[in-house]
Amino acid sequence: MSLTPPCGVAASILGQPWRWRHLAHEEGGDAGFRPDALIDQLLLARGCGREALDAHRLPTIRNFMPDPSVFRDMDRAATRLADAVERGEAVTIFGDYDVDGATSAALMVRLLRALGLAPATYIPDRLLEGYGPSADALVRLGAGGARVIVTVDCGALAFEALAAARDAGIDVIVVDHHKCQAALPLAYAVVNPNRLDEADDAAAHGHLAAVGVAFLLGAALIRTLRTRGWFANRAEPRLLDLLDLVALGTVADVAALRGLNRAFVAQGLKVMAQGRNAGLAALVAASRLKRAPSCTDLGFALGPRINAGGRVGRADLGVRLLTTDDPGEAAAIAGELDRLNEERRTIEQAVRDEAIAAAGAQASRAVAVVAGAGWHAGVIGIVASRLKEALGRPAIVIAIGDDGTAKGSGRSVPGVDLGAAVLAAREAGFLIAGGGHAMAAGLTVAADGIDALADFLHDRLGSDVARAGEGRALLVDAVVGPAGVTPSLVDALEAGGPYGAGWPSPRVAAGRVRIIRADIVGQGHVRVIVAGEDGRSLKAMAFGHGDTPLGHALLGAPPHRRLWLAGRARRDDWGQRPAAELHLDDAAWAD
């Protein structure tokens, strides 16, 4: 492969160079589009070593699953849960209100049910209770009979709440993946690959979502019961049947799809396609999907609907959906989540418009920190994600409450560890509460301390953000003519998946083309029909670019000018026969 930029693009319409994701074929020649060679090319370009190609072509749990015992407190947690199973003790699963929390809680509930328990669940209200366990909630659950409480996707920084639970005689097992401080809360067990005292073989799995950690705890629990002879006269649960939940939580939490996470998602999609989980099947139907869900569907169709319950509705709707076996109840909950998701979109749009306007005055800030009174706290996370995408740098969106405190949610870019910076801000006294992981964080701050927090984050992350910006470029995997964007190409590219955070979907450049028709569809999306020099036409979509430089260029392109288009090849399911289209990330003038 030549070192010349793809299509000769040094500066695109969006002002960025195009570069090959990989610099050269080691074999010295173009591998073309033979499926086997193309898959290897995609894997190598995403950091897979040649010695690991076989394992990555078809990622399986067997090839990537670690021994759960390498994680600190894992065996202690499994032993305590095994004791609870044998004694028939009351267990409560305390989850977070997002998709990772809902899937983690659902996995634990379904597994413990299969082992003979009847676990209760508790999901705090986002607005009334906030993130994570509180002392009041844990003590109240204990007073109601819970002997063991398992917190999932939360608890790593809940020092006061867990101390109160211990004093009340409750055994709390923390199953989390968020950044930890050197000191840990006083829990019965803290299972978290991001503990600072973890050994390297456990810390290597720090990219797992909480639902992945819960799966490992499930494996350790089953193994513990097996060694005790518990299954001598009982059926052993099939933990692999719960991989549909693991896949959904992993993708929706934007966990890096490397190693074990790729196996979780690849195998979980197969389980999901079988429709065994009544709630997931109902959610697929409510999302109006006419085929088995893809990895993209988990992040953009299923995940947002479950999140809508915690954002603008009832926080427990997600876990109720994922744990019911009643198709009627599942359909009702899925319909309610679909309705709430539409409501969430309306609220989000209003907050996003104000946040983008506020960010305009922060061009010199390494981290955009915007705040507003009256902003709905349930949508600030997704608005932060949109703002980060628009600005190309980390963003924190803060909703200021009437009581003088404000809750914020942040999203980061690769190479900038926002979770560690928020944790440092908490330790330095700039925050009331806060934590997270590399790509996302949540916080509570005094309203009059927002400017000081912004200064702290700018000073701490400025150099990291600058380095991330210096490497900004659009990475391209292949160049084809319009005739080459076909369903067979889409299928060949998908074989290198699943794709997501840390394992980016392949990007294809197509050209040279002239625009035959361009118009606005939906809420600010640009649709174009282009014709290539090979005589073939192609449909392309630029989602959300109706009022961006890319959208303006596509809508106003003179008929004689040629362009290169770059984006993701996707199947077009709307027509009568199989077709493919390009979902655009960028374009560049070719003449």
Protein Blocks (a to p, Z undefined) as FASTA:
>chain_A
ZZbdghhiabdfkopacddfbfbdfklpaebjafklmmmmmmmmnopafklmmmmmmccf
klmmccfklpghklmmmmmmmmmmmnopacdddddfbfklmmmmmmmmmmmmmnopacdd
ddddfklnogajdfklmmmmmmnopabdcdehihjlmmmlmmmmmmnopacddddfbdcd
fbdcddfbdcdfkbfkbcfklmmmmmpcfklmmmmmmmmmmmmmmmnommmmcccddfkl
mmmmmmmmmmmnopacehjlmmmmmmmmmmmmnomamklmmmmmmnopabdcdfklmmmm
mmmmmmmmmmmmcfklmmmmmmpcbfklmmmmmmmmmmmmmmmmmmmmmmmmmmmmmmmm
mmmpmbacdddehiafklmmmmmmmmmmmnopacddddddfkopacddddddehiafklm
mmmmmmnopafbdcddfkbccddddfklmmmmmmmmmmmmmmmmmmmmmmgccddfbdcd
fklmcfklmmmmmmmmccdehiacddddddddddfbdcdehjhiacdddddfkopacddd
dehilmgfklmmmmmgcfkbccdddddddddfkbmbdcdddddfbdcdfZZ
